[in-house]
């Protein structure tokens, strides 16, 4: 299955564009695009076309894993920055 369209529920342009970007970093991907069918519908359609009969599903799973790793790195760096930075902090009163 080298060409496939996936429907991802409860998502919007935020994950659509990010996932498209991550998938297109794979040099074996010929095309990747997404669409939001209608603003009132809460899902996206993601189309992946691969070169040489490779698996579109594998490209999606790989991109999701890479995106997860990227988010973990950003989260870790953000938390580290908060610990060592001189930021104004507000403490909630109990």
PETAQUI-V905955 format. One record per residue. N is the residue number from 1. RES is the residue in one letter. SS is DSSP state (hx for helix, st for strand, lp for the rest). D_CENTER is the distance of its C-alpha to the mean C-alpha in whole Angstrom. Layout:
((N	RES	SS	D_CENTER) (N	RES	SS	D_CENTER))
This chain:
((1	X	lp	21) (2	X	lp	20) (3	X	st	19) (4	X	st	17) (5	X	st	16) (6	X	st	14) (7	X	st	14) (8	X	st	11) (9	X	st	14) (10	X	lp	14) (11	X	lp	10) (12	X	lp	11) (13	X	hx	10) (14	X	hx	8) (15	X	hx	5) (16	X	hx	7) (17	X	hx	7) (18	X	hx	4) (19	X	hx	3) (20	X	hx	7) (21	X	hx	8) (22	X	hx	6) (23	X	hx	8) (24	X	hx	11) (25	X	lp	12) (26	X	lp	13) (27	X	lp	17) (28	X	lp	18) (29	X	st	16) (30	X	st	18) (31	X	st	16) (32	X	st	13) (33	X	st	12) (34	X	st	12) (35	X	st	14) (36	X	lp	15) (37	X	lp	19) (38	X	lp	20) (39	X	lp	20) (40	X	lp	21) (41	X	lp	19) (42	X	lp	16) (43	X	st	14) (44	X	st	12) (45	X	st	13) (46	X	st	11) (47	X	st	14) (48	X	st	14) (49	X	st	17) (50	X	st	18) (51	X	lp	21) (52	X	lp	24) (53	X	lp	23) (54	X	lp	20) (55	X	lp	18) (56	X	hx	15) (57	X	hx	15) (58	X	hx	15) (59	X	hx	12) (60	X	hx	10) (61	X	hx	11) (62	X	hx	11) (63	X	hx	7) (64	X	hx	6) (65	X	hx	9) (66	X	hx	8) (67	X	hx	5) (68	X	hx	8) (69	X	hx	11) (70	X	hx	9) (71	X	hx	9) (72	X	hx	13) (73	X	hx	14) (74	X	hx	14) (75	X	hx	15) (76	X	hx	18) (77	X	hx	19) (78	X	hx	19) (79	X	hx	21) (80	X	hx	23) (81	X	hx	24) (82	X	hx	25) (83	X	hx	27) (84	X	hx	29) (85	X	lp	29) (86	X	lp	31) (87	X	lp	30) (88	X	lp	32) (89	X	lp	31) (90	X	lp	32) (91	X	lp	33) (92	X	lp	33) (93	X	lp	37) (94	X	lp	37))
